[in-house]
Amino acid sequence: MIQFRFLTGSHSGTFHRIAQFPCSIGRNASADIRLEDSGVWDRHLEIDLSSDRSFVLHARPEASAFVNGQRTEQSILKNGDLIEIGAAKIQFWLDPTRQKDFRLREFFTWMALAILSVGQVALIYWLPW
């Protein structure tokens, strides 16, 4: 559903995909994404899915969290937003959608068109002049 791309810190260069909410990020062993970077609290922040289907970041009041360079305790996240907690910089992304496989449907559509074309040619051939 969403993914985090870690730009700096101990997880630099990695991606984490999240499908269950709320998702917690912090130093605590029970956090969904565990960060050992300096300046990261035990349960630094949470990402939750709101009733209007937007992703909301909730940071602890005593923990500093920045979204696109602005300090925040609560923020609606948009695709590509940069989250900074402690020494870690994390980019928020929506997971790419997977395209459905339409091969079988396409095969039957082409077969129906071929049968229809053959039927029309047969009608033209056998009709009296």
C-alpha positions in Angstrom: 0.0 0.0 0.0 2.8 2.4 0.9 6.5 2.2 1.0 9.3 4.1 2.7 12.6 4.7 1.0 15.4 5.4 3.4 17.7 8.1 2.1 20.1 8.4 5.2 20.8 6.6 8.4 21.3 2.9 9.2 18.7 1.7 6.6 20.0 4.0 3.8 19.2 2.7 0.4 16.5 0.3 1.5 12.7 0.1 1.0 10.0 -1.0 3.5 6.5 -1.8 2.3 3.6 -1.3 4.7 0.1 -2.7 4.3 -1.2 -2.7 7.9 -2.1 0.5 9.8 -1.2 2.1 12.1 2.5 1.7 11.4 5.0 2.8 14.1 8.5 3.9 13.5 11.0 4.1 16.3 13.8 2.6 18.3 11.6 0.2 20.3 11.7 -3.5 19.4 7.9 -3.5 19.0 8.0 -0.8 16.4 6.9 -1.9 12.9 10.0 -0.2 11.5 12.9 -0.1 13.9 15.5 2.6 13.6 18.7 2.8 15.7 19.7 6.2 14.4 20.6 9.1 16.7 17.7 11.3 17.7 15.1 8.6 17.2 12.7 7.9 20.1 11.3 4.6 21.2 8.0 5.2 19.4 8.9 8.3 17.4 5.9 8.5 15.1 2.9 6.6 13.7 1.5 6.5 10.2 -2.3 5.9 10.1 -4.9 5.6 7.4 -7.7 8.1 8.1 -11.4 7.7 7.3 -11.0 9.8 4.1 -8.3 7.3 2.9 -5.4 9.7 3.4 -2.2 8.8 5.2 -1.6 10.8 8.4 1.7 11.1 10.3 1.3 11.4 14.1 4.6 12.3 15.9 5.0 12.3 19.6 5.0 15.9 20.9 8.4 15.6 22.6 10.0 14.0 19.5 11.0 16.2 16.6 9.6 15.2 13.2 9.8 17.2 10.0 7.8 16.7 6.8 9.4 18.5 3.8 11.5 20.6 6.2 8.5 21.8 8.3 8.3 20.7 12.0 5.1 18.8 12.6 3.2 16.7 15.1 0.5 15.8 12.6 0.6 15.9 8.9 -1.2 14.4 5.9 1.4 12.7 3.7 1.5 13.0 0.0 3.4 10.9 -2.5 7.1 11.9 -2.4 7.1 13.7 1.0 10.4 13.7 2.8 10.1 12.7 6.5 13.0 13.5 8.9 13.3 11.9 12.3 16.5 12.2 14.1 19.4 11.5 11.7 17.1 9.5 9.4 15.6 10.9 6.2 12.7 8.8 4.8 10.8 9.3 1.6 7.1 8.4 1.6 5.7 6.7 -1.6 2.5 5.1 -2.6 3.1 1.5 -3.7 2.9 1.0 -7.4 -0.3 -0.6 -8.6 -0.2 -3.9 -10.3 -1.9 -4.2 -13.6 -4.4 -7.0 -14.0 -3.7 -9.8 -16.5 -6.1 -9.4 -19.5 -4.5 -12.0 -21.8 -7.4 -14.4 -21.6 -10.0 -11.7 -22.1 -8.0 -10.3 -25.1 -7.7 -13.8 -26.6 -11.5 -14.3 -26.5 -12.1 -10.9 -28.0 -9.8 -11.5 -30.9 -11.4 -15.0 -31.4 -14.9 -13.4 -31.5 -13.8 -10.8 -34.0 -12.2 -13.6 -36.2 -15.4 -15.7 -36.1 -17.5 -12.6 -36.9 -15.3 -11.8 -39.9 -15.4 -15.4 -41.2 -19.2 -15.3 -40.8 -19.5 -12.1 -42.8 -17.3 -13.4 -45.6 -19.4 -16.6 -45.6 -22.6 -14.6 -45.9 -21.3 -12.5 -48.7 -20.0 -15.6 -50.6 -23.3 -17.6 -50.3 -25.8 -14.8 -50.8 -27.4 -14.8 -54.2 -26.5 -11.9 -56.5 
